[in-house]
Amino acid sequence: MTSMLKLLVATSTISVAALGANPAFAADLGTDAGTSITNNVSVAFNVGGTAQTAETDSDTFVVDRIVNLVVTKSDAVNTSVAPGSTLQAVTYTVSNQTNDTIDVLLTSEQLGGDDFNVTGAITYYLDDGNGVFDAGDTVITSIDDLAEDETVVVHAVANIPGTVVTGDVADLVLIGQAANSATGVAFTNDSGDADDAATVQNVFADGAGTGTGDVAGDGYHSDTDRYEVAAADITVTKTSTVLWDPINGSTNPKAIPGAVLEYCIAVANASGGADATSVAISDTIPANLSYYDSLVSGPATIPGLIGVVTEGSVTGAVCNADGGGTGSESGGAVSGNLGTVASGDTETLIFRVTVD
């Protein structure tokens, strides 16, 4: 009797659909790199109607690493800076789109053709979670153990030279390089190598960045943010007006001994620049003049100002003592603080003297 051989192939432990030449990646990052996948097969058969011991085999491979790092500036707005300012930050997000935890090595570059270069060493800070560069952030040279699908905020911080003017710009490129979280060594691209089922190989999938030579699939990614200078354009004008003299009174008075004069110091901030803050004035009264305070002395026919008035306004060429702040005089020196003089505004400090 001729034996009949019947082969029954069992279903494998992992079902694999037919793949085209360029399969689409799922929205998530997929199976973790280094995961070992074993596919077991069992073959059952009969001989002469009698079941025989099944034959089995298995195949094991490890999932490779698809390396994809994304660096993006945090917003579309230029970072406004003042001439000579220090510790000025441009801010980026760094996202790990790799199917593994990675380190990110940080460097930067300044592009040619800018109006200026930042000064001093560029320092990197890991944000503390509020998205703003502040004292709670941590100085870093790399991002350690960035989990897959995790995004962090990084500030690149530098100083601005004092010679820049309003409208000057400088670009700063933050460059990230993907590295092995266990060793801190940058990954190499194994895309061109034969597959090794027992080794976790690296396939670079990053896009092209804005840095010099940062092409797609190089294990780097970069983006560019911009500093833009907004300087305060301050001019100071000091004028004097004779208010009264002991011969003519207030009718066409002259600067003769005993006369009362009013000084106006006008601080103007041109439009289009930055606000000027903590604007402080110091004026030493010269010889042959004495500080005049109408609370203490002087002709009653001179109305208005008492002491030193700050934060006044200007109407045409006329200084107005309508400010809400007060200054002081001590030992022949007049001082006062205008606070903030906004772009496009003019504020004044006004005081009076007598001619000795």
VOTORTOR-536243 format. One record per residue (C-alpha): residue number from 1; x, z, y. Coordinates in steps of 0.05 Angstrom, whole numbers, m for minus. Layout:
BEGIN
+-----+--------+--------+--------+
|  nr |      u |      w |      v |
+-----+--------+--------+--------+
| NUM |      X |      Z |      Y |
...
+-----+--------+--------+--------+
This chain:
BEGIN
+-----+--------+--------+--------+
|  nr |      u |      w |      v |
+-----+--------+--------+--------+
|   1 |      0 |      0 |      0 |
|   2 |     28 |    m21 |     66 |
|   3 |     39 |     37 |    113 |
|   4 |      4 |     34 |    179 |
|   5 |     42 |     59 |    240 |
|   6 |     m1 |     84 |    297 |
|   7 |     32 |    105 |    361 |
|   8 |     m3 |    151 |    410 |
|   9 |     32 |    161 |    478 |
|  10 |     13 |    225 |    513 |
|  11 |      1 |    228 |    588 |
|  12 |     63 |    249 |    627 |
|  13 |     63 |    313 |    666 |
|  14 |     68 |    276 |    734 |
|  15 |     24 |    216 |    750 |
|  16 |     59 |    163 |    792 |
|  17 |     18 |    108 |    826 |
|  18 |     47 |     38 |    832 |
|  19 |     89 |     33 |    895 |
|  20 |    100 |    m28 |    939 |
|  21 |    166 |    m46 |    970 |
|  22 |    154 |     m4 |   1033 |
|  23 |    109 |     56 |   1016 |
|  24 |     80 |     94 |   1074 |
|  25 |    101 |    166 |   1083 |
|  26 |     48 |    220 |   1084 |
|  27 |     33 |    257 |   1149 |
|  28 |     67 |    320 |   1122 |
|  29 |    140 |    325 |   1104 |
|  30 |    128 |    321 |   1029 |
|  31 |    164 |    357 |    973 |
|  32 |    223 |    399 |    994 |
|  33 |    292 |    370 |    984 |
|  34 |    327 |    399 |    923 |
|  35 |    262 |    409 |    884 |
|  36 |    274 |    393 |    811 |
|  37 |    220 |    350 |    779 |
|  38 |    217 |    344 |    704 |
|  39 |    173 |    292 |    670 |
|  40 |    159 |    308 |    597 |
|  41 |    133 |    257 |    547 |
|  42 |    107 |    268 |    477 |
|  43 |     98 |    212 |    425 |
|  44 |     51 |    227 |    367 |
|  45 |     46 |    181 |    306 |
|  46 |     22 |    177 |    234 |
|  47 |     55 |    150 |    172 |
|  48 |      9 |    131 |    114 |
|  49 |    m47 |    167 |    148 |
|  50 |     m7 |    231 |    153 |
|  51 |     10 |    260 |    221 |
|  52 |     83 |    266 |    234 |
|  53 |    123 |    312 |    280 |
|  54 |    116 |    287 |    351 |
|  55 |    177 |    260 |    386 |
|  56 |    189 |    287 |    456 |
|  57 |    236 |    273 |    513 |
|  58 |    241 |    290 |    586 |
|  59 |    271 |    264 |    650 |
|  60 |    294 |    308 |    708 |
|  61 |    314 |    291 |    779 |
|  62 |    320 |    328 |    845 |
|  63 |    283 |    308 |    908 |
|  64 |    329 |    278 |    960 |
|  65 |    331 |    298 |   1033 |
|  66 |    300 |    253 |   1086 |
|  67 |    336 |    273 |   1150 |
|  68 |    296 |    265 |   1214 |
|  69 |    311 |    303 |   1277 |
|  70 |    272 |    293 |   1342 |
|  71 |    296 |    314 |   1411 |
|  72 |    248 |    306 |   1470 |
|  73 |    250 |    327 |   1542 |
|  74 |    195 |    378 |   1554 |
|  75 |    158 |    341 |   1610 |
|  76 |    159 |    279 |   1653 |
|  77 |    176 |    316 |   1718 |
|  78 |    246 |    316 |   1747 |
|  79 |    278 |    385 |   1754 |
|  80 |    284 |    401 |   1828 |
|  81 |    349 |    433 |   1848 |
|  82 |    383 |    455 |   1913 |
|  83 |    455 |    439 |   1934 |
|  84 |    503 |    491 |   1907 |
|  85 |    452 |    523 |   1861 |
|  86 |    476 |    554 |   1796 |
|  87 |    446 |    562 |   1726 |
|  88 |    397 |    504 |   1734 |
|  89 |    360 |    486 |   1670 |
|  90 |    332 |    422 |   1642 |
|  91 |    287 |    435 |   1582 |
|  92 |    277 |    400 |   1515 |
|  93 |    240 |    409 |   1450 |
|  94 |    278 |    401 |   1385 |
|  95 |    236 |    387 |   1323 |
|  96 |    257 |    385 |   1250 |
|  97 |    220 |    329 |   1213 |
|  98 |    265 |    336 |   1153 |
|  99 |    238 |    360 |   1085 |
| 100 |    288 |    417 |   1087 |
| 101 |    313 |    472 |   1132 |
| 102 |    371 |    447 |   1174 |
| 103 |    420 |    468 |   1228 |
| 104 |    423 |    427 |   1293 |
| 105 |    490 |    418 |   1326 |
| 106 |    483 |    412 |   1402 |
| 107 |    524 |    370 |   1451 |
| 108 |    507 |    334 |   1515 |
| 109 |    531 |    278 |   1560 |
| 110 |    522 |    255 |   1632 |
| 111 |    507 |    182 |   1642 |
| 112 |    546 |    138 |   1688 |
| 113 |    516 |    111 |   1752 |
| 114 |    485 |    176 |   1774 |
| 115 |    491 |    203 |   1845 |
| 116 |    529 |    264 |   1821 |
| 117 |    552 |    302 |   1760 |
| 118 |    535 |    374 |   1746 |
| 119 |    593 |    423 |   1750 |
| 120 |    619 |    475 |   1702 |
| 121 |    608 |    478 |   1627 |
| 122 |    539 |    459 |   1603 |
| 123 |    509 |    518 |   1566 |
| 124 |    451 |    518 |   1517 |
| 125 |    398 |    571 |   1511 |
| 126 |    345 |    581 |   1458 |
| 127 |    279 |    597 |   1492 |
| 128 |    247 |    664 |   1478 |
| 129 |    178 |    634 |   1470 |
| 130 |    151 |    627 |   1540 |
| 131 |    180 |    558 |   1554 |
| 132 |    214 |    581 |   1618 |
| 133 |    289 |    591 |   1627 |
| 134 |    297 |    665 |   1641 |
| 135 |    336 |    727 |   1622 |
| 136 |    302 |    733 |   1554 |
| 137 |    334 |    668 |   1528 |
| 138 |    394 |    668 |   1481 |
| 139 |    459 |    630 |   1490 |
| 140 |    472 |    584 |   1430 |
| 141 |    518 |    528 |   1409 |
| 142 |    473 |    505 |   1352 |
| 143 |    403 |    518 |   1326 |
| 144 |    410 |    554 |   1260 |
| 145 |    361 |    550 |   1202 |
| 146 |    308 |    507 |   1235 |
| 147 |    252 |    505 |   1184 |
| 148 |    220 |    439 |   1165 |
| 149 |    165 |    419 |   1214 |
| 150 |    188 |    473 |   1262 |
| 151 |    198 |    459 |   1337 |
| 152 |    238 |    502 |   1386 |
| 153 |    251 |    498 |   1461 |
| 154 |    323 |    491 |   1485 |
| 155 |    348 |    495 |   1557 |
| 156 |    411 |    459 |   1578 |
| 157 |    440 |    496 |   1638 |
| 158 |    491 |    474 |   1690 |
| 159 |    511 |    483 |   1763 |
| 160 |    497 |    435 |   1821 |
| 161 |    552 |    415 |   1870 |
| 162 |    544 |    436 |   1942 |
| 163 |    556 |    366 |   1969 |
| 164 |    492 |    334 |   1944 |
| 165 |    435 |    314 |   1990 |
| 166 |    360 |    306 |   1983 |
| 167 |    341 |    251 |   1934 |
| 168 |    406 |    252 |   1895 |
| 169 |    395 |    250 |   1819 |
| 170 |    435 |    265 |   1757 |
| 171 |    415 |    252 |   1685 |
| 172 |    433 |    300 |   1629 |
| 173 |    427 |    278 |   1556 |
| 174 |    416 |    332 |   1503 |
| 175 |    443 |    309 |   1435 |
| 176 |    424 |    340 |   1369 |
| 177 |    459 |    326 |   1302 |
| 178 |    428 |    347 |   1236 |
| 179 |    471 |    392 |   1193 |
| 180 |    468 |    430 |   1127 |
| 181 |    438 |    499 |   1140 |
| 182 |    481 |    529 |   1085 |
| 183 |    548 |    504 |   1111 |
| 184 |    536 |    483 |   1183 |
| 185 |    569 |    416 |   1167 |
| 186 |    536 |    352 |   1192 |
| 187 |    500 |    311 |   1139 |
| 188 |    528 |    245 |   1115 |
| 189 |    482 |    186 |   1101 |
| 190 |    476 |    169 |   1027 |
| 191 |    427 |    112 |   1037 |
| 192 |    478 |     60 |   1014 |
| 193 |    499 |     98 |    952 |
| 194 |    470 |     91 |    882 |
| 195 |    418 |    143 |    865 |
| 196 |    444 |    206 |    832 |
| 197 |    387 |    242 |    798 |
| 198 |    425 |    308 |    795 |
| 199 |    447 |    309 |    869 |
| 200 |    408 |    319 |    933 |
| 201 |    425 |    257 |    973 |
| 202 |    411 |    246 |   1047 |
| 203 |    370 |    189 |   1075 |
| 204 |    372 |    185 |   1151 |
| 205 |    305 |    169 |   1182 |
| 206 |    316 |    188 |   1255 |
| 207 |    297 |    141 |   1311 |
| 208 |    343 |    115 |   1366 |
| 209 |    356 |    164 |   1422 |
| 210 |    374 |    155 |   1495 |
| 211 |    447 |    178 |   1488 |
| 212 |    504 |    129 |   1487 |
| 213 |    508 |     96 |   1419 |
| 214 |    451 |    138 |   1390 |
| 215 |    420 |     87 |   1343 |
| 216 |    366 |     95 |   1291 |
| 217 |    388 |    124 |   1225 |
| 218 |    452 |    158 |   1249 |
| 219 |    433 |    231 |   1238 |
| 220 |    430 |    244 |   1313 |
| 221 |    374 |    244 |   1363 |
| 222 |    376 |    252 |   1438 |
| 223 |    335 |    249 |   1502 |
| 224 |    349 |    249 |   1576 |
| 225 |    323 |    295 |   1630 |
| 226 |    338 |    290 |   1704 |
| 227 |    359 |    335 |   1761 |
| 228 |    334 |    315 |   1830 |
| 229 |    361 |    347 |   1893 |
| 230 |    312 |    374 |   1944 |
| 231 |    353 |    404 |   2001 |
| 232 |    327 |    439 |   2062 |
| 233 |    345 |    399 |   2125 |
| 234 |    352 |    454 |   2176 |
| 235 |    365 |    445 |   2251 |
| 236 |    370 |    502 |   2301 |
| 237 |    354 |    495 |   2375 |
| 238 |    366 |    551 |   2425 |
| 239 |    335 |    547 |   2495 |
| 240 |    327 |    595 |   2553 |
| 241 |    274 |    599 |   2606 |
| 242 |    277 |    640 |   2671 |
| 243 |    213 |    680 |   2676 |
| 244 |    224 |    722 |   2738 |
| 245 |    275 |    740 |   2791 |
| 246 |    274 |    796 |   2843 |
| 247 |    271 |    747 |   2902 |
| 248 |    222 |    693 |   2880 |
| 249 |    183 |    732 |   2829 |
| 250 |    152 |    685 |   2777 |
| 251 |    147 |    626 |   2825 |
| 252 |    206 |    580 |   2813 |
| 253 |    250 |    637 |   2790 |
| 254 |    326 |    630 |   2786 |
| 255 |    378 |    660 |   2740 |
| 256 |    405 |    709 |   2791 |
| 257 |    425 |    781 |   2778 |
| 258 |    364 |    821 |   2759 |
| 259 |    327 |    760 |   2733 |
| 260 |    290 |    761 |   2667 |
| 261 |    302 |    704 |   2618 |
| 262 |    269 |    688 |   2552 |
| 263 |    309 |    660 |   2495 |
| 264 |    276 |    618 |   2440 |
| 265 |    312 |    603 |   2375 |
| 266 |    273 |    548 |   2338 |
| 267 |    289 |    534 |   2265 |
| 268 |    262 |    467 |   2241 |
| 269 |    260 |    443 |   2169 |
| 270 |    253 |    368 |   2164 |
| 271 |    197 |    338 |   2121 |
| 272 |    213 |    313 |   2052 |
| 273 |    261 |    367 |   2030 |
| 274 |    256 |    435 |   2000 |
| 275 |    229 |    499 |   2031 |
| 276 |    283 |    542 |   2064 |
| 277 |    276 |    614 |   2041 |
| 278 |    303 |    680 |   2067 |
| 279 |    318 |    648 |   2135 |
| 280 |    354 |    703 |   2174 |
| 281 |    375 |    699 |   2247 |
| 282 |    430 |    738 |   2280 |
| 283 |    445 |    730 |   2355 |
| 284 |    496 |    770 |   2395 |
| 285 |    476 |    777 |   2468 |
| 286 |    535 |    753 |   2510 |
| 287 |    569 |    790 |   2566 |
| 288 |    533 |    795 |   2633 |
| 289 |    465 |    799 |   2599 |
| 290 |    426 |    859 |   2574 |
| 291 |    371 |    862 |   2524 |
| 292 |    303 |    869 |   2558 |
| 293 |    244 |    906 |   2528 |
| 294 |    183 |    907 |   2573 |
| 295 |    161 |    972 |   2539 |
| 296 |    219 |   1006 |   2573 |
| 297 |    232 |    969 |   2638 |
| 298 |    218 |    908 |   2679 |
| 299 |    169 |    878 |   2727 |
| 300 |     96 |    887 |   2707 |
| 301 |     81 |    816 |   2729 |
| 302 |    116 |    787 |   2667 |
| 303 |     63 |    786 |   2611 |
| 304 |     68 |    776 |   2537 |
| 305 |    128 |    789 |   2494 |
| 306 |    149 |    859 |   2474 |
| 307 |    213 |    866 |   2435 |
| 308 |    236 |    812 |   2386 |
| 309 |    181 |    767 |   2357 |
| 310 |    194 |    725 |   2295 |
| 311 |    155 |    671 |   2257 |
| 312 |    129 |    642 |   2322 |
| 313 |    110 |    569 |   2329 |
| 314 |    128 |    510 |   2374 |
| 315 |     80 |    466 |   2412 |
| 316 |    118 |    406 |   2439 |
| 317 |    176 |    438 |   2476 |
| 318 |    140 |    504 |   2485 |
| 319 |    158 |    564 |   2442 |
| 320 |    100 |    609 |   2424 |
| 321 |    108 |    682 |   2410 |
| 322 |     49 |    682 |   2362 |
| 323 |     86 |    701 |   2299 |
| 324 |     68 |    755 |   2252 |
| 325 |    138 |    784 |   2242 |
| 326 |    183 |    827 |   2285 |
| 327 |    257 |    830 |   2292 |
| 328 |    302 |    882 |   2323 |
| 329 |    359 |    894 |   2372 |
| 330 |    417 |    942 |   2361 |
| 331 |    481 |    948 |   2400 |
| 332 |    470 |    882 |   2436 |
| 333 |    455 |    842 |   2372 |
| 334 |    387 |    812 |   2359 |
| 335 |    365 |    799 |   2287 |
| 336 |    303 |    776 |   2251 |
| 337 |    279 |    743 |   2187 |
| 338 |    234 |    682 |   2188 |
| 339 |    222 |    687 |   2113 |
| 340 |    206 |    617 |   2087 |
| 341 |    207 |    557 |   2133 |
| 342 |    169 |    505 |   2094 |
| 343 |    188 |    432 |   2092 |
| 344 |    162 |    400 |   2156 |
| 345 |    153 |    466 |   2193 |
| 346 |    186 |    499 |   2253 |
| 347 |    189 |    574 |   2265 |
| 348 |    218 |    614 |   2322 |
| 349 |    251 |    679 |   2341 |
| 350 |    240 |    699 |   2414 |
| 351 |    270 |    754 |   2456 |
| 352 |    285 |    769 |   2530 |
| 353 |    346 |    790 |   2570 |
| 354 |    362 |    808 |   2642 |
| 355 |    421 |    781 |   2682 |
| 356 |    468 |    838 |   2700 |
+-----+--------+--------+--------+
